[in-house]
Amino acid sequence: MPKKKIHVMIILALFINAMAMLLFAIDNIQLNNLGPGITFTLLTIVLFSFGVYSIVRNKKIKEAAKR
């Protein structure tokens, strides 16, 4: 089964959601709500990681298709 590329809009949505989570994390940490602040920080890291992974995966699929 051939690999399919991840759509650009999905990658964009991942980065937008990660930035929103980061803003929630900063807001909660400033209000001394460390539980939600740490949770949102971890979600930010996960979403950014998924975004970077999807960009790298798309590049590898594009390179493999050229061969």
C-alpha positions in Angstrom: 0.0 0.0 0.0 1.6 3.3 -1.1 2.2 6.0 1.5 0.0 9.1 1.2 1.1 12.6 2.0 -0.4 14.5 4.8 -2.4 17.5 3.6 -1.0 20.9 4.0 -4.1 22.2 5.8 -3.8 19.5 8.4 -0.2 20.5 9.0 -1.2 24.1 9.3 -4.0 23.2 11.7 -1.5 21.4 13.9 0.7 24.4 14.2 -2.2 26.8 14.8 -3.6 24.5 17.6 -0.1 24.2 19.1 0.2 28.0 19.2 -3.2 28.2 20.9 -2.2 25.6 23.5 1.0 27.6 24.1 -1.1 30.7 24.8 -3.3 28.8 27.2 -0.2 27.4 28.9 1.4 30.8 29.4 -1.9 32.2 30.7 -2.4 29.4 33.2 1.2 29.6 34.4 0.9 33.3 35.0 -2.2 32.7 37.1 -0.2 30.1 39.1 -2.4 27.2 37.8 0.6 24.8 37.3 -1.5 21.7 36.6 -3.2 23.0 33.5 -0.1 25.0 32.5 2.1 22.0 32.4 -0.7 20.0 30.6 -1.0 22.6 27.9 2.8 22.9 27.6 3.0 19.1 27.0 0.2 19.3 24.5 2.1 22.1 22.7 5.2 20.0 22.5 3.2 17.0 21.1 1.4 19.1 18.5 4.6 20.8 17.3 6.3 17.4 17.1 3.5 16.0 15.0 3.7 19.1 12.7 7.4 18.7 12.2 7.1 15.0 11.7 4.5 15.4 9.0 6.6 17.9 7.1 9.6 15.6 7.2 7.4 12.6 6.2 6.0 14.5 3.2 9.5 15.4 2.1 10.6 11.8 2.3 7.5 10.6 0.3 8.2 13.3 -2.3 11.8 12.3 -2.7 10.9 8.6 -3.0 8.4 9.4 -5.7 11.1 11.2 -7.8 13.1 8.0 -7.9 
